Each structure stands twice: as structure tokens, then as C-alpha cells.
């Protein structure tokens, strides 16, 4: 595959108003994607655009709208809406293309552009390469005639539509009456829809992270900073805590004691429940190379398989579609329930956990630890330039670590697709050995990154 100039593992992402997350690049994305998805017939072509709550979303959205309308595409703007909601609405409105403006779990200074095809699935690498090629054209090429410019309209009921879709995934025979739930919306895209959906299902909802101001998205809140949720659960004596990230495609949970539950444990819980009721398809679960070995052992003990994809929820979804799986996700909390959604959806995953809780009338603490995780350590090393993974000392440290683990664990060293980081992960039954190999590889990477 050719090297991509703009797109990473989850769309285009970077610091706002710095290349590649500039108004000019957004304009070019709009023009290029618009050209590619306009089939040439006489009908009007439609793109829908949602965003999270970052200040820079206004700039990026305006530039995208200019790009799309300049080549003749009509635009529908949703305002703040979770990423999975944008995917759902792309299909619901029969749009040619869907766009989400978000940098997911990153801080407010970053932003990003994610693209969905008319089927609601994230675009393939090949489609992204086609868009990149068109982005290199001159801005005067392919412009619509004055009478063929696109029209723009804001859709005001998209949040209500998403809430109804989310509620419909919860078993009709159940409700959340009598449950006290803390939901942390990370001051992001779900700040209205998540608390409202839980309230309408009958829960007593304690919302936090629901006062976005353009700068506080993911700041000391949400799935990447679960301490706020855990404190609130203990303070209000809630039954469960739910924390979403900035665009609500990621989820972490804590039990009534404030103890955290990661994506692997949530996948194990849902997989076990679905398998018991004959609802799990594909004979197992699709996860990534980062998921804990304990999850693999948990599934194997139940005659279920764990298939691993590369990091990135769209790669998980691609493998799910190939193998007929309906459950997949990442340890970080991107969980895909393909019976209901075409991409990761934190709220829908939380509702499945709540259904298990309500069905069994058990506390979350009784369900939080589905398997004993194998000791796993992850360290991120930031670098300014160069290619540390091609350094001879780094390659040697990785090879030495694999020999020392001797088949009783795993090691994974990779470059982040969204940030200038080298991610080092090792796991195995010997915790001290895991720590040693991560420390040695990190040291080699730091030397190479100088």
C-alpha cells in the first residue's frame, strides 16, 4: 500500500490550525471527497457533517462546507453528535458521505476528520488514497457552475433520532428503573444524548463532563481520565459509572466500588452473555493485537476464538465483516456491536452491560472481572523526528525481548497512527520479566529518538 500523506489509522488528525489540520486542508478534503462521491447523474448529492465540542470545530466545519458546496454537494449539519450517530445518520438520510469532525480522546488543541461511506462504514485505505490524490489538484478544478452549487441546511432533530436508536438496542422487557448511574460525557459530543437516553430508560442519572466550553473536552474527565467518574460513583453511591470519550465511540466502566473495567473485560462480559443466549456470531470475538492474553484464554475456555486485527476500530470492523462476527473492539474501549452500529459506540456498549446487570440482578463488582488479566505493560515514547523503529539497537532490543519471553508472552512495538509516539507493549505470566523488557526497549527507543 502506498504511504498516505494525510490519513492515519483514524482519519486525518493533528493540532488545529497547523498542517494537516488547517482550513485549507479541510477545504481540499471537502472538494476531493465531494468529487469522488458524486456519481455524475442528475440527482442532488448529499453529505452530512457532525462534530464534537472543540473550538476549532467551527473552522474545520466551515471549510469542509465550502469545499463540498463548491463542487455541487448539498450539506446537512448536525452540530455536536457522537461519531456513531453520524454513521447512523449517514445511512438514515441516504447520504453519499458522512463526516465527523473530532480528535476523539485527544485534548481540545487537536482536531480530526473522519469519513464514512454511504453504508455508514469508515472508508477503506484505498478510498482514502483516492481522496488524497484528488486533494493534490488545483483548487480551480472541478468547480460546480453557479446554478449547481450545493445547498446547506442544519438538522435539529438528529440528537433525538440517535437517542431513539440507542434506546431501541436495549431489551424491551427491561428498564433501568431504580438504578443510579454516573455518566461522564468528557465535555464532548455525547453531553446531551447519553444522559437523556439513560434517563428515558428509567435510570437516575448523575451526569458529569456535560459543560463543554470549547476547551475542556477530555480534560480531567471522560474515558481517558476515569478518576472523575470513579469519585462520583463513590460520592453518590451509584450502581455503575460510565465514561465516554470526546466523540463517544469509546467506553470505560467502573463498578459500584469505583474499580475500573477496561474494554477487554467488557468484551468478555458481552461475549459470554451473547454466547449463552445464542446471539454471538462468528464463533468468537475480533479484538486487536493490544488485547490481553487473558481475554484469549477466557474465550478459549468457552470454545470461542479471539481473532486479532491491527490497531484501529475500522480494521476490527473489516475483520468482523469478513468473518461474520457481531462483536469486536479494543482494550481501550472502542467496542463494536455490528448488529446495531457500523462503528464503535460507547453508549450502545454501556447499554448491553446494563442489560446484563439488570437481567441477573447482580452488582457490577460481581461481573467486572470476567478473567484474570495477564500482567501487561504499555509505555509510550515520544519522538520528534526520524524512524526509531528502523534503528539497529531498537530492533536488537525487540529481538532480545522475544527470546527472553520464550513463547510465554507477547511483545508489540509500533508507531502510533495519530501521534508522534512509539507504543511499546509486553505481556506475560512473569510480571518482572515484562517490566524488564519494556524498560530495555523504551531505553533503546529514547536513545534512537534523540
C-alpha positions in Angstrom: 0.0 0.0 0.0 1.2 3.5 -0.8 2.2 5.8 2.0 -0.6 8.1 2.9 0.2 11.8 3.3 -2.8 12.9 5.3 -4.8 9.9 6.6 -3.7 7.9 9.7 -5.4 5.0 11.4 -8.5 7.0 12.2 -8.9 9.7 9.5 -6.8 12.9 9.5 -5.7 14.3 12.8 -3.4 16.9 14.1 -3.1 20.2 16.0 -5.7 22.6 15.0 -4.6 25.4 12.6 -1.3 23.6 12.0 -0.8 21.3 9.0 -2.6 19.0 8.3 -5.5 20.2 10.4 -5.8 23.6 8.6 -8.8 25.2 6.9 -7.0 24.8 3.5 -6.6 21.0 4.0 -10.3 20.8 5.2 -11.4 22.7 2.1 -9.4 20.3 -0.1 -10.9 17.3 1.7 -14.4 18.6 1.0 -13.7 19.3 -2.6 -11.8 16.0 -3.2 -14.3 13.7 -1.3 -17.2 15.6 -2.9 -15.8 15.0 -6.4 -15.2 11.3 -5.7 -18.7 10.6 -4.3 -20.6 12.5 -6.9 -21.6 9.8 -9.4 -22.3 12.1 -12.3 -26.1 11.6 -12.5 -28.6 14.4 -12.3 -29.8 13.9 -8.7 -28.6 16.0 -5.8 -25.7 14.6 -3.8 -25.6 14.8 -0.1 -23.0 14.9 2.7 -23.8 15.0 6.4 -21.4 16.6 8.9 -21.3 16.1 12.7 -18.7 17.3 15.2 -17.7 17.3 18.9 -17.3 20.4 21.1 -13.8 21.7 20.2 -13.4 25.4 19.4 -11.7 24.5 16.2 -14.7 22.5 15.0 -16.3 25.8 13.7 -13.3 26.5 11.5 -12.9 22.9 10.2 -16.7 22.6 9.6 -16.9 25.9 7.7 -14.0 24.9 5.4 -15.5 21.5 4.7 -18.9 23.0 3.9 -17.2 25.4 1.4 -15.4 22.5 -0.2 -18.4 20.3 -0.6 -20.8 23.0 -1.8 -18.2 24.3 -4.3 -18.3 21.0 -6.2 -22.1 20.8 -6.0 -22.8 18.7 -3.0 -25.6 19.5 -0.6 -24.7 19.6 3.1 -26.6 18.8 6.2 -25.0 19.9 9.5 -25.8 18.1 12.8 -23.8 20.1 15.3 -22.5 18.0 18.3 -23.3 14.4 17.8 -21.4 11.2 18.7 -19.3 9.6 15.9 -21.6 6.5 15.7 -24.6 8.9 15.4 -23.1 10.4 12.3 -22.5 6.9 10.9 -26.2 6.0 11.6 -27.5 9.3 10.2 -25.4 8.9 7.0 -27.4 5.7 6.2 -30.7 7.0 7.6 -30.6 10.1 5.3 -29.3 8.1 2.4 -26.3 10.4 2.2 -23.4 9.8 -0.2 -20.9 10.6 2.5 -20.7 11.2 6.3 -18.1 13.4 8.0 -17.2 13.5 11.7 -15.0 16.4 13.0 -13.3 15.1 16.1 -9.9 14.1 17.5 -11.7 11.6 19.7 -9.9 11.2 23.1 -7.2 13.9 22.4 -7.2 17.3 24.1 -9.0 20.4 22.7 -5.9 21.7 20.8 -6.2 18.8 18.3 -8.9 18.0 15.8 -9.6 15.5 13.1 -11.7 14.5 10.1 -13.3 11.0 9.8 -15.2 10.0 6.7 -18.0 7.4 6.3 -19.3 5.9 3.1 -23.0 5.7 2.2 -23.2 2.4 4.1 -22.1 4.0 7.3 -18.7 2.3 7.4 -15.4 4.1 7.6 -13.6 4.5 4.3 -11.0 1.9 3.3 -7.4 2.8 2.9 -7.9 2.6 -0.9 -10.6 5.2 -0.8 -8.6 7.5 1.4 -5.7 7.2 -1.1 -8.1 8.2 -3.9 -9.1 11.3 -1.9 -5.5 12.2 -1.2 -4.8 12.1 -5.0 -7.7 14.4 -5.7 -6.6 16.8 -2.9 -3.4 17.4 -4.9 -5.4 19.0 -7.7 -5.7 22.8 -8.2 -8.5 24.4 -6.3 -10.0 25.7 -9.5 -10.6 22.2 -10.9 -14.0 20.5 -10.9 -15.9 23.5 -9.5 -19.7 23.5 -10.0 -21.5 26.0 -12.2 -23.1 28.9 -10.3 -26.5 27.3 -10.6 -25.3 23.9 -9.4 -23.7 24.9 -6.1 -24.6 22.9 -3.1 -27.1 23.9 -0.5 -26.6 23.9 3.3 -29.2 23.1 6.0 -29.0 22.4 9.7 -30.8 19.3 11.0 -32.1 20.0 14.5 -33.6 16.6 15.5 -30.5 14.4 14.9 -29.8 14.1 18.6 -33.4 12.9 19.3 -33.1 10.4 16.5 -29.9 9.0 17.9 -31.4 8.7 21.3 -34.3 6.7 20.0 -31.9 4.4 18.0 -29.8 3.8 21.1 -32.8 3.1 23.3 -34.1 0.5 20.8 -30.9 -1.6 21.3 -31.9 -2.2 25.0 -34.1 -5.2 25.6 -37.8 -4.1 25.5 -38.6 -6.3 28.5 -36.1 -4.4 30.7 -35.7 -0.9 32.0 -33.3 0.9 34.3 -35.7 2.0 37.0 -34.1 2.0 40.4 -30.6 2.2 39.0 -28.3 5.1 39.8 -25.8 5.7 37.1 -22.9 8.2 36.8 -22.2 9.1 33.2 -19.1 11.1 32.3 -19.5 12.6 28.8 -16.0 14.1 28.6 -17.4 17.5 27.8 -17.8 16.1 24.4 -20.2 15.1 21.7 -22.5 13.0 23.9 -23.1 15.6 26.6 -26.8 15.8 25.8 -27.6 12.4 24.3 -26.1 10.0 26.7 -27.7 11.3 29.9 -31.0 11.7 28.2 -31.0 8.2 26.8 -30.3 6.7 30.2 -32.9 8.9 31.8 -35.6 7.9 29.3 -34.8 4.2 30.1 -35.7 4.9 33.7 -32.3 5.5 35.4 -31.5 8.1 38.0 -28.7 9.8 36.1 -25.8 11.7 37.6 -24.1 13.5 34.6 -20.6 14.9 34.8 -18.5 16.3 32.0 -21.6 17.9 30.4 -20.5 21.6 30.3 -18.4 22.0 27.2 -16.8 25.3 26.5 -14.6 24.6 23.5 -11.5 24.0 25.6 -12.4 21.4 28.2 -13.1 18.3 26.1 -11.4 15.2 27.7 -9.7 17.5 30.3 -9.6 15.5 33.5 -12.7 13.7 32.5 -14.0 11.0 30.2 -12.7 7.6 29.4 -9.0 8.6 29.4 -9.3 10.2 32.8 -11.7 7.9 34.6 -10.9 9.1 38.1 -13.6 11.7 37.9 -16.2 9.1 37.2 -14.9 6.8 40.0 -15.0 9.6 42.5 -18.6 10.5 41.5 -19.7 6.8 41.8 -18.3 6.6 45.3 -19.7 10.0 46.3 -23.2 9.4 45.1 -23.2 5.6 45.9 -24.1 4.8 42.3 -24.6 1.3 40.9 -22.2 1.9 38.0 -20.1 4.5 36.3 -19.9 5.0 32.5 -17.2 7.2 30.9 -17.2 8.1 27.3 -14.5 9.9 25.3 -14.8 13.1 23.3 -16.7 11.7 20.4 -18.4 8.9 22.4 -17.1 5.9 20.4 -15.1 4.7 23.4 -16.2 3.5 26.8 -14.7 2.5 30.1 -16.8 1.5 33.2 -16.3 1.3 36.9 -18.3 -0.8 39.4 -20.2 0.4 42.4 -16.9 0.5 44.4 -15.2 2.7 41.9 -13.0 -0.1 40.5 -12.2 0.3 36.8 -13.3 -2.1 34.0 -11.5 -1.9 30.6 -12.6 -2.8 27.1 -11.3 -6.4 27.3 -13.4 -7.2 30.3 -16.4 -5.6 28.8 -16.0 -7.6 25.6 -15.7 -10.8 27.7 -18.8 -9.9 29.6 -20.9 -9.2 26.5 -19.4 -12.2 24.6 -20.2 -14.6 27.4 -23.8 -13.3 27.7 -24.4 -13.4 24.0 -22.9 -16.8 23.6 -25.2 -18.1 26.4 -28.2 -16.9 24.5 -27.1 -17.9 21.1 -26.6 -14.3 20.0 -22.8 -14.3 19.4 -22.0 -14.8 15.7 -18.7 -15.8 14.1 -17.8 -18.2 16.9 -15.9 -15.6 18.9 -14.7 -12.0 19.1 -12.5 -9.8 17.0 -10.0 -7.7 19.0 -6.6 -6.1 18.3 -3.1 -7.0 18.9 -3.3 -5.0 22.1 -5.9 -7.1 23.8 -4.8 -9.0 26.9 -3.9 -12.7 26.6 -6.3 -13.3 29.4 -9.2 -12.5 27.1 -7.9 -15.0 24.6 -7.8 -17.7 27.4 -11.2 -16.7 28.6 -12.8 -17.2 25.2 -10.8 -20.4 24.5 -12.2 -22.0 27.7 -15.7 -21.5 26.2 -14.8 -22.9 22.8 -14.8 -19.4 21.4 -12.0 -17.8 19.4 -10.2 -14.5 19.5 -9.2 -13.1 16.2 -6.7 -10.2 16.3 -6.7 -7.2 13.9 -4.3 -4.3 13.7 -5.0 -1.3 15.9 -7.8 0.8 14.7 -11.5 0.1 15.1 -12.1 0.2 11.3 -9.6 -2.7 10.9 -11.6 -4.6 13.6 -14.8 -3.9 11.8 -13.3 -5.0 8.5 -12.3 -8.4 10.0 -15.8 -8.7 11.6 -17.4 -8.2 8.3 -15.1 -10.7 6.6 -15.7 -13.4 9.3 -19.3 -12.8 10.1 -18.6 -11.6 13.7 -21.0 -9.3 15.5 -18.8 -8.3 18.5 -15.4 -6.8 18.4 -13.3 -4.0 19.9 -10.2 -2.7 21.5 -8.9 -2.8 25.0 -9.1 1.0 25.1 -12.9 0.8 25.0 -13.7 1.0 21.3 -16.5 -1.6 21.2 -18.3 -2.5 18.0 -21.7 -4.2 18.2 -22.4 -4.7 14.5 -26.0 -5.8 15.0 -26.7 -2.2 15.9 -23.9 0.0 14.6 -21.3 0.3 11.9 -18.6 1.7 14.1 -17.6 1.8 17.8 -20.4 3.1 20.1 -19.7 3.7 23.8 -23.3 4.3 24.7 -24.6 1.2 23.0 -21.9 -0.9 24.6 -22.8 0.5 28.0 -26.5 -0.4 27.4 -25.5 -4.0 26.8 -23.6 -4.1 30.1 -26.6 -2.6 31.8 -28.8 -5.2 30.3 -26.7 -7.9 31.8 -26.7 -6.2 35.2 -30.5 -5.8 35.1 -31.1 -9.4 33.8 -29.0 -11.0 36.5 -29.8 -8.6 39.3 -26.1 -8.6 40.3 -23.8 -5.8 41.3 -21.3 -4.6 38.7 -18.5 -5.8 41.0 -19.7 -9.4 40.6 -19.3 -9.0 36.8 -16.4 -6.6 36.4 -13.6 -9.2 36.4 -14.5 -11.9 33.8 -11.0 -13.1 33.6 -7.6 -12.7 35.3 -5.6 -10.5 33.1 -2.0 -11.5 32.3 0.5 -8.8 33.5 0.7 -6.3 30.7 2.7 -3.1 30.5 2.4 -0.3 27.9 4.8 2.6 27.6 4.7 5.4 25.1 7.9 7.1 24.0 7.5 10.5 22.1 9.9 11.3 19.3 10.4 14.5 17.3 11.7 13.1 14.0 13.2 10.1 12.3 12.2 6.5 12.3 13.2 5.0 15.7 11.8 1.5 14.7 14.4 1.2 12.0 17.2 1.8 14.4 19.5 -1.2 14.8 19.6 -1.0 18.6 15.8 -0.8 18.9 15.5 -3.8 16.6 18.0 -5.7 18.6 16.3 -4.9 21.9 13.0 -6.2 20.4 14.6 -9.4 19.2 16.2 -10.0 22.6 12.9 -9.4 24.4 11.2 -12.1 22.2 13.9 -14.6 23.1 13.5 -13.9 26.8 9.7 -14.2 26.7 10.3 -17.6 25.1 6.7 -18.1 23.9 5.2 -17.4 27.3 4.0 -13.9 26.4 3.7 -11.3 23.7 5.5 -8.1 22.7 4.3 -5.5 20.3 6.2 -2.3 19.3 4.5 0.0 16.9 4.3 3.7 15.9 1.0 5.4 16.8 -1.2 6.3 13.8 -2.4 9.5 15.4 0.5 10.9 17.4 4.4 11.0 17.2 4.7 8.1 19.7 6.3 4.7 19.7 4.0 2.4 21.7 5.7 -0.5 23.5 3.5 -3.3 24.9 4.6 -6.5 26.5 2.7 -9.1 28.5 3.4 -12.5 30.0 2.9 -14.5 33.2 6.2 -13.3 34.7 5.5 -9.6 35.6 9.1 -8.7 36.5 10.3 -10.0 33.1 7.6 -8.0 31.3 8.8 -4.8 33.1 12.4 -5.6 32.2 11.8 -6.0 28.5 9.6 -2.9 28.2 12.2 -0.8 30.1 15.0 -2.0 27.8 13.1 -1.4 24.6 12.0 2.0 25.8 15.5 2.9 26.6 16.7 1.9 23.1 13.8 4.0 21.5 14.7 7.0 23.6 18.3 6.8 22.5 17.3 6.5 18.9 14.8 9.4 19.2 17.4 11.9 20.5 
